[in-house]
Amino acid sequence: MASLLTRIATVSTVCLAGAAIPASAFAATESPTTVASTATASAIANKALAKVGTYGGQCKQFVNDMARKASGGRIALGGGYYSDYKREGGHRVSAANAVKGDIIQLNSASSPDSFHSGMHTAIIVANLGHHKFKVVDSNWVGHEIVGTHTFNPYTRAASKGLVVHIWHF
C-alpha cells in the first residue's frame, strides 16, 4: 500500500499536469442526446407552424400528431396525458428553461392522466419570459383551427384549478 506522501505526490503531479491543459479543452459541450432532442423539439414547432390556419382537431391530438411526424414516428403519444409523455421519453423542464418545440400541458394535480375542464396542450414557439410563451396549438384561436397566440399557462391553470407541465423531447 502506498504511503500517504506517495499518494499526495501522485495527486499533485496529476493536478499540475492538468493545469497545463488549456481551459478550452474543458469547455461545456452538448451531449449528442441533447442536440438530437433540441432538434426534435424545434422540428415539432416547425411542423405545427406549417399548419397555422388549417384544421387541427382537439389540442392534445394535434400536438401528438406533430410530435409523431417531427420524430419520424419515434414519439407515439397515446390517449393519456402525463404518463404517455413520460413513457415516450419526455422530461419536464421549468418555464425558464423551456425552448421552441417544448410542449405545455395543463393537468389536474390529483389525476394528471384524466381529462378535466380547462385543460390545454400547446407547443412553444418562443419563450417570452415571465411565464409567457408564444405558442402554436389547435382549438384555441378558433374551433379546431391551428393558430398562434401569447399564452401564460400558469394564469390559466390557476383559474381552472390545474397545474402546468412543460415537456421537452
Protein Blocks (a to p, Z undefined) as FASTA:
>chain_A
ZZfklmmmmmmmmmmmmmmpcfklmpccddfklmmmmmmmmmmmmmmmmmgoiaebjfkl
mmmmmmmmmnnomaccdfblmlmmmmnopacddfklpcehiacddddfklmmbccehiac
dddfbdgbjhiacdddehklpghiacdddddfklmmmmnopacddddZZ
